[in-house]
Each structure stands twice: as C-alpha cells, then as structure tokens.
Amino acid sequence: MASSSMDFSQFGISMEEKDKLVEEIIRYMLFKTHGHSGCPIKRDELTHLVTKNYKQRNLPTFVINEAKEKLSSIFGYEMRELQRSLPSSKTQALPSQQSVADAKSYVLISQLPSDVYEKYVVDVNTAHLSGFTFAVVSVVYLAGGKMPEESLWSQLKKMGLSADDKNHTVLGNIQQALELLVQQRYLQKNKVSGPEGNNIYYELAERALDGPISDKIKEYTSQIVRDNISTAAA
C-alpha cells in the first residue's frame, strides 16, 4: 500500500477524485460489457474517461490498474488486456507505436470456478451463443487458423446453418450471429486480393488466440481426433 500511495502522490489530485475515476472505469467496463454482448472495450475509451478532465501523464494507467484490482477483488472479474492481432496477410508491416497503443482492448472474464459459473451465472437463454462461438472457432482452428468465407459456410451448412437463414429457431439471423463473432474479436474478416479478384477470409482473432480459450479448443479438437481414431480402430 505504501508504494501505491507514493505512486499516487505524483498526480496532485485528491484521493476522492482518484476513487471517482476508478469507479467510473469500473462502471464503464461492467455496463458496456453487458450492453454490447461482451465485445472488447478499447483502452482509448477508458483513457478518455480520465483525460477529459485530467491531463497528468500516466494517470490513466494508474487508474486503469487500480480498476483492474477492484474488479478482481470485489466483483470477481479479471479485466484482461488483449492486443489486437493483425491479419496474417499484413503481418509483414510493422505497426507504429501509436497504432499498437490504439490496438489494446479489455474484456471481463469471470474468476469463478467453471462449475460454479455455469450453475449460478450462465444465462440458459444465451448459452447457445457460446456453443455457436466454440463450434465456429474450432472449425477455423482446424483449418489452420484461417479459411475462405465459402469454405466456412460450407462447414456451417453441415451443421444445419445457412447464410440465407434469417430466422433460425435458436440463433436467429445466422449471418448476424457470425458477424457478432467478428465484433467480439473471436474472428477477423479480411479481404484478400488475388488473381481472380477479391476473396473474403475468416481468421482467428485475439479473443480466440487468448490462452484459456485456445487451450480449450486444442483440448476439444484433440479429443475429437482421438475418438475418431478409436472408432476407426474398432
């Protein structure tokens, strides 16, 4: 605590002002996460909540870090930072320092044990979206992390999901459900120019490449492969 107090003293604002800024960051994270289907929240948005009234250098970082601590200790959420991934076709270009800063975003991840979370937190009315997300991300993962749009829809069609279906009994508009995965940064959608014109590719984005989710996908797909081998051997 002493080091935290020393760090805070450099900004020349009262403890009450600092606490209000931390509370504002927490409210913004909680309400926007809930209101925007869990889409990542850009660091720029959080920084602006501080800099609109305070110009002290490094104050936004201090406030965001304290908000992270309170979200964890009080609300049981990890405020995880994600670094926006570049499309594979553009990774040769080195991003500028400013663009790297702009690319940072945050998501809230429950720290509850999975069985407790599923029993007391998961909304059964939206659980199907998690299943859809996992299925789509797994398909792209098995394709090497990137696949043409037509190939993805071909695989989804095998699951009974069509791009033309706007009134699916569970998912509603299938194209919109897929687009939501792009907005949530599980996937990125890229246009690639080729000799036959422009082609659309879907590629795993930072949310799907994040450790826990990536590990679950690898475990799930490995189990499918093992099961198929066992079935073939039998």
Backbone as CSV, one residue per row, in Angstrom:
resi,resn,N_x,N_y,N_z,CA_x,CA_y,CA_z,C_x,C_y,C_z
1,MET,0.820,-1.204,0.000,0.000,0.000,0.000,0.857,1.258,0.000
2,ALA,1.995,1.231,0.718,2.848,2.412,0.804,3.341,2.824,-0.578
3,SER,3.784,1.834,-1.368,4.275,2.153,-2.709,3.168,2.707,-3.575
4,SER,1.941,2.155,-3.396,0.797,2.648,-4.147,0.515,4.104,-3.802
5,SER,0.616,4.458,-2.498,0.374,5.824,-2.064,1.418,6.765,-2.656
6,MET,2.680,6.300,-2.672,3.748,7.126,-3.233,3.517,7.349,-4.722
7,ASP,3.117,6.292,-5.406,2.841,6.420,-6.834,1.721,7.425,-7.073
8,PHE,0.707,7.364,-6.244,-0.458,8.229,-6.424,-0.133,9.691,-6.140
9,SER,0.782,9.949,-5.210,1.064,11.321,-4.782,1.595,12.204,-5.908
10,GLN,2.152,11.603,-6.945,2.740,12.388,-8.034,1.705,13.116,-8.879
11,PHE,0.417,12.707,-8.782,-0.585,13.253,-9.692,-1.239,14.543,-9.202
12,GLY,-1.084,14.869,-7.938,-1.606,16.132,-7.438,-3.119,16.235,-7.416
13,ILE,-3.813,15.111,-7.243,-5.268,15.137,-7.101,-5.632,14.449,-5.793
14,SER,-6.848,14.719,-5.316,-7.256,14.164,-4.037,-7.585,12.677,-4.162
15,MET,-7.575,11.998,-3.018,-7.938,10.584,-3.003,-9.380,10.404,-3.487
16,GLU,-10.238,11.351,-3.150,-11.644,11.277,-3.568,-11.762,11.368,-5.093
17,GLU,-10.984,12.260,-5.695,-11.004,12.389,-7.157,-10.531,11.099,-7.813
18,LYS,-9.455,10.544,-7.258,-8.924,9.298,-7.818,-9.942,8.168,-7.696
19,ASP,-10.588,8.057,-6.537,-11.577,6.994,-6.332,-12.747,7.132,-7.305
20,LYS,-13.154,8.369,-7.585,-14.257,8.593,-8.534,-13.857,8.144,-9.939
21,LEU,-12.604,8.394,-10.319,-12.131,7.972,-11.635,-12.104,6.445,-11.729
22,VAL,-11.639,5.791,-10.677,-11.602,4.324,-10.657,-13.016,3.759,-10.762
23,GLU,-13.945,4.353,-10.016,-15.340,3.897,-10.056,-15.945,4.085,-11.437
24,GLU,-15.559,5.181,-12.111,-16.095,5.435,-13.447,-15.595,4.387,-14.442
25,ILE,-14.333,4.015,-14.326,-13.781,2.960,-15.193,-14.508,1.638,-14.948
26,ILE,-14.728,1.312,-13.681,-15.405,0.054,-13.325,-16.827,0.027,-13.879
27,ARG,-17.567,1.125,-13.671,-18.950,1.200,-14.192,-18.962,1.030,-15.705
28,TYR,-18.050,1.722,-16.363,-17.997,1.673,-17.833,-17.734,0.249,-18.305
29,MET,-16.779,-0.426,-17.681,-16.464,-1.806,-18.064,-17.660,-2.730,-17.854
30,LEU,-18.315,-2.622,-16.708,-19.429,-3.519,-16.391,-20.624,-3.283,-17.300
31,PHE,-21.022,-2.022,-17.454,-22.240,-1.729,-18.206,-22.029,-1.889,-19.715
32,LYS,-20.859,-1.484,-20.222,-20.663,-1.625,-21.670,-20.467,-3.084,-22.048
33,THR,-19.797,-3.855,-21.198,-19.647,-5.291,-21.465,-21.016,-5.953,-21.557
34,HIS,-21.898,-5.618,-20.616,-23.247,-6.195,-20.605,-24.073,-5.705,-21.792
35,GLY,-23.946,-4.427,-22.123,-24.796,-3.844,-23.164,-24.329,-4.106,-24.576
36,HIS,-23.072,-4.557,-24.748,-22.534,-4.782,-26.091,-22.059,-6.216,-26.281
37,SER,-22.782,-7.151,-25.684,-22.554,-8.590,-25.911,-21.121,-9.024,-25.664
38,GLY,-20.458,-8.389,-24.694,-19.112,-8.807,-24.339,-18.035,-8.397,-25.317
39,CYS,-18.334,-7.456,-26.227,-17.314,-7.004,-27.174,-16.178,-6.311,-26.426
40,PRO,-14.932,-6.498,-26.859,-13.803,-5.849,-26.187,-13.965,-4.335,-26.148
41,ILE,-13.495,-3.738,-25.071,-13.578,-2.289,-24.878,-12.184,-1.708,-25.087
42,LYS,-12.060,-0.743,-25.993,-10.758,-0.186,-26.341,-10.162,0.595,-25.171
43,ARG,-8.856,0.468,-25.035,-8.158,1.211,-23.993,-8.347,2.719,-24.185
44,ASP,-8.417,3.170,-25.440,-8.621,4.594,-25.713,-9.881,5.123,-25.038
45,GLU,-10.941,4.297,-25.028,-12.196,4.726,-24.407,-12.014,4.949,-22.911
46,LEU,-11.290,4.038,-22.269,-11.062,4.154,-20.830,-10.139,5.329,-20.525
47,THR,-9.121,5.504,-21.360,-8.187,6.618,-21.174,-8.923,7.948,-21.254
48,HIS,-9.868,8.037,-22.194,-10.616,9.287,-22.379,-11.442,9.641,-21.141
49,LEU,-11.935,8.635,-20.420,-12.700,8.908,-19.203,-11.863,9.667,-18.179
50,VAL,-10.548,9.453,-18.224,-9.633,10.142,-17.300,-9.156,11.463,-17.886
51,THR,-8.717,11.446,-19.140,-8.073,12.629,-19.725,-9.046,13.739,-20.096
52,LYS,-10.347,13.468,-20.088,-11.285,14.546,-20.426,-11.259,15.657,-19.384
53,ASN,-10.829,15.319,-18.149,-10.750,16.339,-17.093,-9.371,16.441,-16.444
54,TYR,-8.512,15.447,-16.674,-7.189,15.435,-16.046,-6.124,15.180,-17.110
55,LYS,-5.066,15.965,-17.072,-4.021,15.870,-18.097,-2.724,15.266,-17.578
56,GLN,-2.703,14.801,-16.325,-1.472,14.266,-15.754,-1.025,13.012,-16.509
57,ARG,0.231,13.023,-16.889,0.804,11.891,-17.615,0.819,10.661,-16.706
58,ASN,0.479,9.524,-17.253,0.469,8.232,-16.543,-0.718,8.048,-15.601
59,LEU,-1.535,9.081,-15.422,-2.713,8.919,-14.549,-3.678,7.867,-15.102
60,PRO,-3.967,7.858,-16.413,-4.873,6.814,-16.929,-4.396,5.401,-16.613
61,THR,-3.087,5.149,-16.762,-2.547,3.818,-16.475,-2.737,3.465,-15.004
62,PHE,-2.476,4.419,-14.127,-2.634,4.191,-12.692,-4.092,3.857,-12.359
63,VAL,-5.020,4.638,-12.907,-6.446,4.451,-12.612,-6.940,3.116,-13.175
64,ILE,-6.540,2.790,-14.410,-6.967,1.527,-15.021,-6.444,0.343,-14.220
65,ASN,-5.198,0.415,-13.769,-4.629,-0.684,-12.976,-5.365,-0.864,-11.654
66,GLU,-5.749,0.248,-11.019,-6.489,0.118,-9.762,-7.895,-0.425,-10.014
67,ALA,-8.496,-0.031,-11.147,-9.808,-0.573,-11.509,-9.713,-2.078,-11.719
68,LYS,-8.624,-2.544,-12.336,-8.398,-3.980,-12.528,-8.398,-4.709,-11.186
69,GLU,-7.675,-4.143,-10.217,-7.572,-4.769,-8.902,-8.933,-4.872,-8.228
70,LYS,-9.732,-3.801,-8.308,-11.039,-3.802,-7.642,-12.040,-4.696,-8.359
71,LEU,-11.976,-4.737,-9.679,-12.862,-5.642,-10.412,-12.597,-7.086,-10.007
72,SER,-11.344,-7.397,-9.733,-10.975,-8.744,-9.311,-11.389,-9.009,-7.866
73,SER,-11.019,-8.124,-6.949,-11.234,-8.376,-5.523,-12.688,-8.201,-5.092
74,ILE,-13.433,-7.311,-5.758,-14.813,-7.029,-5.352,-15.829,-7.761,-6.220
75,PHE,-15.614,-7.750,-7.536,-16.609,-8.297,-8.459,-16.250,-9.686,-8.989
76,GLY,-15.031,-10.138,-8.759,-14.649,-11.466,-9.227,-14.413,-11.558,-10.716
77,TYR,-14.016,-10.436,-11.335,-13.722,-10.434,-12.771,-12.258,-10.114,-13.014
78,GLU,-11.661,-10.843,-13.948,-10.355,-10.451,-14.451,-10.582,-9.498,-15.618
79,MET,-9.968,-8.328,-15.540,-10.014,-7.365,-16.642,-8.788,-7.627,-17.498
80,ARG,-8.963,-8.462,-18.514,-7.827,-8.941,-19.287,-7.560,-8.055,-20.493
81,GLU,-6.288,-7.712,-20.662,-5.893,-6.896,-21.804,-5.625,-7.778,-23.011
82,LEU,-6.156,-7.373,-24.143,-5.925,-8.075,-25.408,-5.186,-7.144,-26.355
83,GLN,-4.258,-7.708,-27.100,-3.548,-6.941,-28.128,-4.130,-7.322,-29.472
84,ARG,-4.697,-6.358,-30.167,-5.375,-6.651,-31.434,-4.419,-7.320,-32.404
85,SER,-4.831,-8.465,-32.923,-3.984,-9.210,-33.859,-4.180,-8.683,-35.274
86,LEU,-3.092,-8.670,-36.031,-3.145,-8.222,-37.410,-3.518,-9.379,-38.322
87,PRO,-4.220,-9.097,-39.424,-4.452,-10.157,-40.415,-3.121,-10.724,-40.871
88,SER,-3.058,-12.030,-41.132,-1.793,-12.674,-41.488,-1.195,-12.085,-42.758
89,SER,-2.034,-11.580,-43.648,-1.534,-11.011,-44.897,-0.859,-9.663,-44.686
90,LYS,-1.007,-9.094,-43.465,-0.443,-7.770,-43.212,0.624,-7.793,-42.124
91,THR,0.981,-8.965,-41.649,1.902,-9.030,-40.524,3.314,-8.595,-40.884
92,GLN,3.624,-8.479,-42.164,4.960,-8.040,-42.549,5.165,-6.567,-42.249
93,ALA,4.093,-5.806,-42.229,4.205,-4.373,-41.950,4.304,-4.160,-40.452
94,LEU,5.312,-3.425,-40.035,5.487,-3.171,-38.608,4.574,-2.042,-38.174
95,PRO,3.702,-2.257,-37.159,2.797,-1.208,-36.718,3.554,-0.103,-35.995
96,SER,3.039,1.109,-36.087,3.646,2.232,-35.376,3.347,2.119,-33.893
97,GLN,4.087,2.871,-33.086,3.868,2.845,-31.634,2.448,3.284,-31.308
98,GLN,1.948,4.287,-32.048,0.599,4.781,-31.791,-0.438,3.721,-32.118
99,SER,-0.258,3.025,-33.264,-1.250,2.025,-33.649,-1.258,0.860,-32.677
100,VAL,-0.074,0.526,-32.100,-0.016,-0.537,-31.104,-0.813,-0.144,-29.875
101,ALA,-0.682,1.112,-29.446,-1.431,1.595,-28.288,-2.929,1.572,-28.576
102,ASP,-3.301,1.988,-29.786,-4.717,2.014,-30.153,-5.308,0.614,-30.216
103,ALA,-4.454,-0.391,-30.431,-4.936,-1.753,-30.636,-5.282,-2.457,-29.334
104,LYS,-4.918,-1.893,-28.200,-5.183,-2.561,-26.931,-6.654,-2.439,-26.549
105,SER,-7.178,-3.526,-25.992,-8.568,-3.525,-25.536,-8.683,-4.441,-24.328
106,TYR,-9.860,-4.434,-23.697,-10.069,-5.221,-22.488,-11.374,-5.997,-22.561
107,VAL,-11.363,-7.167,-21.951,-12.587,-7.952,-21.758,-12.648,-8.368,-20.294
108,LEU,-13.858,-8.647,-19.822,-14.043,-9.136,-18.459,-14.244,-10.646,-18.492
109,ILE,-13.481,-11.352,-17.671,-13.564,-12.804,-17.595,-13.815,-13.198,-16.150
110,SER,-14.863,-13.987,-15.922,-15.185,-14.407,-14.563,-14.061,-15.247,-13.980
111,GLN,-13.773,-15.017,-12.698,-12.757,-15.794,-11.993,-13.378,-16.917,-11.164
112,LEU,-14.690,-17.095,-11.282,-15.348,-18.177,-10.567,-14.946,-19.528,-11.143
113,PRO,-14.930,-20.576,-10.331,-14.716,-21.925,-10.863,-15.771,-22.228,-11.924
114,SER,-15.389,-22.972,-12.958,-16.291,-23.189,-14.093,-17.615,-23.811,-13.687
115,ASP,-17.602,-24.750,-12.711,-18.858,-25.391,-12.319,-19.782,-24.405,-11.595
116,VAL,-19.201,-23.532,-10.780,-19.989,-22.514,-10.075,-20.535,-21.496,-11.073
117,TYR,-19.686,-21.101,-12.021,-20.102,-20.125,-13.029,-21.268,-20.663,-13.856
118,GLU,-21.167,-21.909,-14.291,-22.225,-22.499,-15.109,-23.523,-22.653,-14.335
119,LYS,-23.428,-22.925,-13.025,-24.618,-23.152,-12.227,-25.337,-21.859,-11.848
120,TYR,-24.567,-20.816,-11.525,-25.183,-19.615,-10.959,-25.134,-18.379,-11.861
121,VAL,-24.278,-18.381,-12.884,-24.108,-17.167,-13.687,-24.606,-17.318,-15.117
122,VAL,-24.312,-18.446,-15.740,-24.654,-18.626,-17.155,-26.157,-18.499,-17.370
123,ASP,-26.517,-17.679,-18.330,-27.916,-17.492,-18.707,-28.284,-18.562,-19.741
124,VAL,-29.224,-19.425,-19.394,-29.589,-20.515,-20.319,-30.136,-19.977,-21.627
125,ASN,-30.642,-18.739,-21.602,-31.203,-18.154,-22.818,-30.131,-17.700,-23.803
126,THR,-28.890,-17.596,-23.351,-27.802,-17.182,-24.248,-26.702,-18.244,-24.363
127,ALA,-26.884,-19.369,-23.683,-25.858,-20.417,-23.704,-25.609,-20.938,-25.118
128,HIS,-26.639,-20.915,-25.974,-26.468,-21.412,-27.341,-25.439,-20.587,-28.116
129,LEU,-25.295,-19.304,-27.763,-24.319,-18.454,-28.445,-22.891,-18.899,-28.127
130,SER,-22.689,-19.358,-26.901,-21.367,-19.874,-26.523,-21.048,-21.123,-27.324
131,GLY,-22.062,-21.987,-27.506,-21.864,-23.194,-28.297,-21.553,-22.871,-29.748
132,PHE,-22.256,-21.900,-30.299,-22.017,-21.474,-31.682,-20.606,-20.911,-31.824
133,THR,-20.221,-20.072,-30.861,-18.879,-19.475,-30.883,-17.806,-20.554,-30.881
134,PHE,-17.949,-21.500,-29.967,-16.946,-22.557,-29.834,-16.877,-23.402,-31.098
135,ALA,-18.038,-23.701,-31.682,-18.070,-24.525,-32.891,-17.390,-23.813,-34.057
136,VAL,-17.705,-22.536,-34.264,-17.137,-21.791,-35.395,-15.633,-21.616,-35.226
137,VAL,-15.230,-21.216,-34.019,-13.796,-21.019,-33.765,-13.031,-22.329,-33.948
138,SER,-13.623,-23.436,-33.527,-12.970,-24.741,-33.689,-12.807,-25.103,-35.164
139,VAL,-13.817,-24.795,-35.972,-13.741,-25.075,-37.409,-12.582,-24.296,-38.039
140,VAL,-12.472,-23.023,-37.694,-11.398,-22.194,-38.254,-10.038,-22.666,-37.729
141,TYR,-9.996,-23.056,-36.475,-8.751,-23.564,-35.878,-8.270,-24.816,-36.619
142,LEU,-9.199,-25.736,-36.895,-8.843,-26.977,-37.586,-8.402,-26.726,-39.020
143,ALA,-8.814,-25.574,-39.572,-8.397,-25.222,-40.939,-7.041,-24.518,-40.943
144,GLY,-6.397,-24.469,-39.790,-5.090,-23.818,-39.708,-5.153,-22.384,-39.237
145,GLY,-6.318,-21.979,-38.719,-6.462,-20.619,-38.183,-6.975,-19.610,-39.183
146,LYS,-7.206,-20.046,-40.424,-7.676,-19.127,-41.464,-8.362,-19.929,-42.551
147,MET,-9.490,-19.430,-43.047,-10.161,-20.153,-44.121,-11.028,-19.211,-44.950
148,PRO,-11.233,-19.536,-46.248,-12.076,-18.703,-47.106,-13.521,-18.698,-46.607
149,GLU,-14.202,-17.614,-46.893,-15.585,-17.466,-46.453,-16.458,-18.614,-46.953
150,GLU,-16.296,-18.984,-48.239,-17.156,-20.036,-48.791,-16.897,-21.377,-48.106
151,SER,-15.648,-21.619,-47.700,-15.324,-22.877,-47.009,-15.949,-22.911,-45.618
152,LEU,-15.934,-21.764,-44.937,-16.540,-21.712,-43.615,-18.038,-21.961,-43.695
153,TRP,-18.692,-21.320,-44.671,-20.133,-21.532,-44.807,-20.443,-22.973,-45.217
154,SER,-19.541,-23.574,-45.978,-19.732,-24.975,-46.359,-19.715,-25.868,-45.123
155,GLN,-18.806,-25.579,-44.190,-18.731,-26.361,-42.954,-19.946,-26.092,-42.060
156,LEU,-20.366,-24.835,-41.998,-21.529,-24.496,-41.173,-22.800,-25.142,-41.728
157,LYS,-22.851,-25.269,-43.055,-24.024,-25.895,-43.665,-24.171,-27.344,-43.223
158,LYS,-23.030,-28.005,-42.981,-23.068,-29.390,-42.490,-23.663,-29.465,-41.090
159,MET,-23.641,-28.337,-40.375,-24.243,-28.272,-39.044,-25.691,-27.789,-39.103
160,GLY,-26.174,-27.590,-40.333,-27.549,-27.127,-40.499,-27.691,-25.619,-40.413
161,LEU,-26.576,-24.885,-40.624,-26.583,-23.426,-40.530,-26.307,-22.825,-41.895
162,SER,-27.268,-22.048,-42.404,-27.159,-21.478,-43.740,-27.053,-19.962,-43.672
163,ALA,-26.271,-19.390,-44.586,-26.124,-17.937,-44.652,-27.444,-17.256,-44.992
164,ASP,-28.345,-18.000,-45.620,-29.640,-17.430,-46.013,-30.681,-17.488,-44.896
165,ASP,-30.353,-18.181,-43.818,-31.323,-18.366,-42.736,-31.333,-17.141,-41.823
166,LYS,-32.415,-16.391,-41.881,-32.534,-15.183,-41.055,-33.447,-15.398,-39.855
167,ASN,-34.011,-16.594,-39.742,-34.933,-16.873,-38.638,-34.672,-18.254,-38.051
168,HIS,-33.419,-18.550,-37.775,-33.078,-19.822,-37.152,-33.762,-19.904,-35.784
169,THR,-34.271,-21.057,-35.437,-35.058,-21.188,-34.205,-34.255,-20.865,-32.945
170,VAL,-32.935,-21.026,-33.008,-32.100,-20.767,-31.835,-31.238,-19.520,-32.007
171,LEU,-30.590,-19.389,-33.169,-29.605,-18.321,-33.374,-30.158,-17.094,-34.087
172,GLY,-31.353,-17.195,-34.638,-31.908,-16.059,-35.367,-31.226,-15.907,-36.714
173,ASN,-30.750,-14.709,-37.023,-30.073,-14.431,-38.278,-28.647,-14.982,-38.206
174,ILE,-28.358,-16.010,-39.009,-27.069,-16.701,-38.911,-25.918,-15.789,-39.329
175,GLN,-26.119,-14.988,-40.369,-25.060,-14.077,-40.798,-24.731,-13.066,-39.702
176,GLN,-25.758,-12.573,-39.015,-25.527,-11.630,-37.932,-24.824,-12.304,-36.753
177,ALA,-25.173,-13.567,-36.501,-24.514,-14.311,-35.417,-23.022,-14.467,-35.717
178,LEU,-22.688,-14.711,-36.991,-21.283,-14.829,-37.374,-20.587,-13.473,-37.284
179,GLU,-21.280,-12.426,-37.703,-20.697,-11.081,-37.645,-20.424,-10.654,-36.206
180,LEU,-21.262,-11.116,-35.277,-21.041,-10.789,-33.860,-19.706,-11.360,-33.375
181,LEU,-19.315,-12.523,-33.891,-18.031,-13.112,-33.513,-16.866,-12.245,-33.991
182,VAL,-17.083,-11.532,-35.096,-16.070,-10.592,-35.584,-16.003,-9.386,-34.647
183,GLN,-17.161,-8.873,-34.269,-17.203,-7.720,-33.364,-16.633,-8.068,-31.992
184,GLN,-16.837,-9.297,-31.560,-16.321,-9.733,-30.260,-14.848,-10.113,-30.338
185,ARG,-14.285,-10.088,-31.538,-12.874,-10.366,-31.795,-12.486,-11.819,-31.533
186,TYR,-13.431,-12.737,-31.770,-13.068,-14.149,-31.860,-12.528,-14.418,-33.262
187,LEU,-13.093,-13.704,-34.241,-12.668,-13.828,-35.630,-12.366,-12.451,-36.195
188,GLN,-11.546,-12.424,-37.234,-11.417,-11.216,-38.044,-11.723,-11.575,-39.486
189,LYS,-12.322,-10.645,-40.169,-12.786,-10.864,-41.538,-11.949,-9.977,-42.448
190,ASN,-11.236,-10.572,-43.376,-10.285,-9.835,-44.203,-10.560,-10.049,-45.690
191,LYS,-10.364,-8.983,-46.447,-10.483,-9.066,-47.905,-9.074,-9.193,-48.479
192,VAL,-8.853,-10.252,-49.250,-7.530,-10.517,-49.818,-7.631,-10.471,-51.342
193,SER,-6.777,-9.664,-51.953,-6.770,-9.551,-53.414,-5.959,-10.685,-54.028
194,GLY,-6.508,-11.285,-55.069,-5.826,-12.373,-55.760,-6.008,-12.253,-57.257
195,PRO,-5.433,-13.172,-58.018,-5.528,-13.109,-59.483,-6.961,-13.217,-59.991
196,GLU,-7.839,-13.804,-59.196,-9.235,-13.962,-59.625,-10.156,-12.960,-58.942
197,GLY,-9.568,-11.910,-58.378,-10.381,-10.893,-57.713,-10.222,-10.939,-56.198
198,ASN,-11.126,-10.265,-55.505,-11.063,-10.201,-54.051,-11.762,-11.400,-53.415
199,ASN,-11.138,-11.945,-52.396,-11.724,-13.051,-51.654,-11.799,-12.679,-50.177
200,ILE,-12.841,-13.153,-49.495,-13.022,-12.901,-48.074,-12.509,-14.102,-47.289
201,TYR,-11.701,-13.827,-46.273,-11.177,-14.874,-45.392,-11.581,-14.575,-43.951
202,TYR,-11.867,-15.639,-43.208,-12.055,-15.527,-41.760,-10.823,-16.107,-41.084
203,GLU,-10.354,-15.386,-40.070,-9.125,-15.777,-39.388,-9.326,-15.619,-37.880
204,LEU,-8.667,-16.458,-37.105,-8.769,-16.346,-35.651,-8.224,-14.991,-35.202
205,ALA,-8.958,-14.334,-34.313,-8.534,-13.041,-33.769,-8.079,-13.228,-32.329
206,GLU,-7.720,-12.117,-31.680,-7.044,-12.194,-30.385,-7.863,-12.894,-29.301
207,ARG,-9.179,-12.788,-29.344,-10.004,-13.421,-28.308,-9.882,-14.940,-28.398
208,ALA,-9.866,-15.467,-29.625,-9.746,-16.922,-29.822,-8.321,-17.404,-29.592
209,LEU,-7.349,-16.512,-29.760,-5.950,-16.882,-29.578,-5.500,-16.724,-28.133
210,ASP,-6.367,-16.153,-27.301,-6.029,-15.958,-25.894,-5.894,-17.323,-25.206
211,GLY,-4.959,-17.409,-24.272,-4.567,-18.669,-23.653,-5.677,-19.640,-23.285
212,PRO,-6.570,-19.292,-22.333,-7.590,-20.246,-21.872,-8.502,-20.754,-22.981
213,ILE,-8.953,-19.873,-23.857,-9.846,-20.294,-24.937,-9.095,-21.166,-25.934
214,SER,-7.901,-20.736,-26.288,-7.088,-21.512,-27.220,-6.806,-22.912,-26.673
215,ASP,-6.516,-22.995,-25.378,-6.235,-24.297,-24.755,-7.463,-25.206,-24.787
216,LYS,-8.650,-24.622,-24.543,-9.885,-25.420,-24.575,-10.157,-25.963,-25.979
217,ILE,-9.911,-25.121,-26.976,-10.130,-25.549,-28.359,-9.192,-26.704,-28.705
218,LYS,-7.924,-26.554,-28.327,-6.947,-27.613,-28.617,-7.331,-28.911,-27.919
219,GLU,-7.773,-28.799,-26.668,-8.180,-29.998,-25.915,-9.400,-30.658,-26.564
220,TYR,-10.379,-29.840,-26.960,-11.610,-30.347,-27.563,-11.329,-31.027,-28.903
221,THR,-10.549,-30.345,-29.757,-10.286,-30.919,-31.078,-9.401,-32.167,-30.971
222,SER,-8.475,-32.177,-30.014,-7.634,-33.368,-29.809,-8.481,-34.561,-29.380
223,GLN,-9.486,-34.296,-28.552,-10.374,-35.364,-28.101,-11.188,-35.926,-29.255
224,ILE,-11.638,-35.034,-30.161,-12.391,-35.488,-31.334,-11.521,-36.404,-32.193
225,VAL,-10.269,-35.994,-32.396,-9.350,-36.806,-33.198,-9.129,-38.170,-32.549
226,ARG,-8.929,-38.184,-31.219,-8.725,-39.451,-30.506,-9.946,-40.355,-30.620
227,ASP,-11.134,-39.743,-30.488,-12.375,-40.521,-30.588,-12.546,-41.128,-31.992
228,ASN,-12.181,-40.342,-33.011,-12.317,-40.834,-34.377,-11.336,-41.976,-34.645
229,ILE,-10.122,-41.844,-34.095,-9.133,-42.912,-34.261,-9.603,-44.187,-33.572
230,SER,-10.166,-44.026,-32.380,-10.652,-45.189,-31.616,-11.805,-45.862,-32.348
231,THR,-12.695,-45.042,-32.940,-13.839,-45.593,-33.683,-13.364,-46.362,-34.914
232,ALA,-12.372,-45.753,-35.625,-11.854,-46.403,-36.843,-11.148,-47.716,-36.496
233,ALA,-10.434,-47.730,-35.368,-9.724,-48.934,-34.973,-10.660,-50.045,-34.563
234,ALA,-11.804,-49.650,-33.968,-12.778,-50.650,-33.548,-13.456,-51.266,-34.766
